[in-house]
């Protein structure tokens, strides 16, 4: 409505290439199916019809890291699972992002022992933390929208760290 009013009947929209690329990236993120504990049920609920994450371009969770650019770590990560998590992260396409969903993925949660990682950021870089035990689907959607805002500020040709 605002653009049409400004441009009249020209039918032209102007933007920068950076904004167009970032807009396309945020509207077509493909999350990796990686649920480890009770948070995975809330992640599935966010994907279901009531919350419908497909309105953000996330039609379905991908089972393959080579088809994914967003990893949602939902649940506790044990030290035994950490190398697998890192291998999956390394196999994802660039650019890639990580959301740590729940207290267990963010800081170990109530599992303060030798077998559980005290935060998934020990293994992979995390872009957005979603707090809660378990977090509600609305919180995951808020985390995805926070990631979208972060991606919109990035330079499209950023180098991997």
N, C-alpha and C positions, 0 to 999 in steps of 0.2 A: 504494500500500500504506500509506504513512504517513498520507495524508489520510483514507482510508477508516477507518483505525484511530482517528483523532482524532474524526471526525464520526459514526461509526457508520453507521446505515442512513438518514441524512438525505438523502444524495445532493446536498449543497450544497458548493460550493467558493467561497470568498471571495477576492477580489483587488482591486487598484485598477485603474481604467480605464487609467492610464499603463502598468502592467505588461501588461495585456491587449493594448493597442495595440502595444507594443514586441515582445511575443511574436509577434503576427501578422505584424509587419514582418520579423522575423528568419526566420520559417518560410515566407515567400513572396517572397524576393528574386529578382528576375529579372535575371540578368546580361546585359549587352550583348555581342554577339559582336564582339570587337575584338582579334584576334591579329595582331601585326605581325612576329614573327620566330620563332626556335626555341622560345621560351617558350610559344607558342601550341600546339605539339604536346603539351607537358606539360599545358596547360589542357584540351585535348581528352581526354587520357588521364584526367584527374580527372573528366571528365564521363562517361566510358565505364563499362562494367558492373563492372570490377574495383574502382574506387574509388567510383563512383556518388554524385555530388553531389546527385542527386535526393532522397536521404534528408534533405537540408537544405532542401527546398522549391524547389530549382533544377532543375526538370524539363528545361528546354532553354535554350540560349542564344538570346536574342532578336536578330533582325537589325535591329530598329528601335529607335532611342533613345526613342521615345515610349511604348514598352512596357516599358522597362527602368528599374530604379532602382539598379543596381550596374554600374559599369564596371570591368572587369578589364583593365588595360593590360598586355598580355603582350608584351614585347619592346622594341626600341629605337624611339624616336620621333625622326624627323628634323625639322629646322626647317621643312621644306616640309609635313610632315604635321601640325605643331602647330596651325595654324588649323582643320583638319578635326577634330582631336581636341577642340578647344575648342567648335566648333559642335555636335558630337555631345553633349558634356557639357551644353551650354546647352539642348538639346532634350529632355534626360531629365526625367522627372517628379520632383517633390519628394515626399519627401526622397530625396536621391541620395547614393551613396557611391562611393568610388574605391579600388581595390586596385592598387598598383604591383607587378607580378609580375616578378621577376628583377632582376639587377644593372643591366641596360640601362635599364629603366624607373625604377629607383630612383636611380641616380647616373651613368648613361651607360655603365657597364661598361668594357670595354676600348676603347671608341670615344671617345677623348679628342680630338675634332676639332671644327671649326666647324659641321659639318653635322648632328651628333647632339646632341639636348638632353641636358644633364647632369642629368637627373632630370625626370620628368614633372610634378613639383610646380612647375615654372616656368610651366605652362599651366593646370593644374587642381589643386584642393586634394586631397591624398591622405589617406585615413583609415588605411590599413594598408599597410605595406611587407612584401613577401615576398622574402627574400634568396635568392640562389643563381644559378648560371649553367649550365644552366637549373635552376630549382627543381623538385623532385620534386612529383608530384601530392599527396603527403601534406603537403608544406609549404603548398601552395595551400589545402588543406582546413583546415589549422591557421590560415591567414590569414583564411579565411571565419569560422571559429569565434571568432577574436579580434575580428573585426568584429561578430559577433553579440553578444559580451559588451559591446562599446562601445555598440551600439544599445540594448541593454537598460538602459543607464544614462542614455540621453538622455530629454529631455522631449519628448513626442509633438508638441507644438505649437511646436517650435523654428523660428526664422526663418532663412531662407537668408542667408548672409553676403554 
